[in-house]
Amino acid sequence: MFVVYILKSLSFDKIYIGYTSNLIQRFYSHNQFATKGYTRRYRPWEVIHVEVFRFKKEALKREKFLKSGAGRKWIYSKLVNQ
């Protein structure tokens, strides 16, 4: 099972899109364990959206779409600006 997830920074107006096979471990990595990178700078994060896929290829395709202009437009219209 693979998960595509969207995080929103609680302190900044930022989002992060990713995929993983272990959402809980990855979430802790973004919020606590990472020592460098994009997500470390904008902590804390909250999960605002999750989609589950059976195959990695499907999850990667969805992640790629969400990172596109059309995908980000969908994210902001449906999830962020509620």
N, C-alpha and C positions, 0 to 999 in steps of 0.2 A: 504494500500500500504506500502511495506517495501523496504528499500534501503540498498544495500551493497555498501560501499564506500571505496576508498583507498586514504589516505592522504600521501603527501610527505613533509618532513621538508624542508623549504627553506634555513635553516642555517646549517643543518647536513645531512648526507647521511642516513636518516632513513625513513621508511614507517610505516603506521599504517593502519590496516584493521578493519572495524567495520560494524555494521548494525544498523539501526534505522528506526523509522516510521516518523521522522521529521528531515531531513538532515540539514536544516538551523539552527535550535536550537542546534543540536548536534555539528555542525561546530563551532558555537560561543562558545559552552562549551569547545571544544578543544583549541581554540585560545585565549579566553578571560576569561571565568568564572571559569574554574577548578582551584582549589587551591592546588591539589596534583595529583600525578599519572604520568604515562609515557608521555602522550602528553604534559603536562605542561613543561617538561624539554627541549623539542625540538621545541618549538614555533619559528617562525610562521609556520603554515601548509597551504598547498594548496590542493584542491581536484583535483586528477589526473584521477579518474575513478569512475563511478557510474553505478550500475545495479539496475533496478527496478523489484520487484517481487510482485505478488498479495497476496501470502501467506507467513506468517512468517516462516513456516517450510522450504520453498524453499530458503528463504534468509539465514537462519541459515546453511543450507546445503552448499550453495555457499561460505559463509563466512568461514566455516570449511575447504573447499577445498583450498581457497585462502591462508589460514594460514598454509597449509601443505607445504612440500618441493616442490612438483610439482606445487602447486599454486604460491608459491613465485618465482619459476623459470619462470613461465608464466608472472608474474608481471614484473620482471626485464627485461625479453627479449622483452616484448611488450610495456611497459609503462615507465619504469624508465630509461633505457639505450637507449633512442631514439636519 
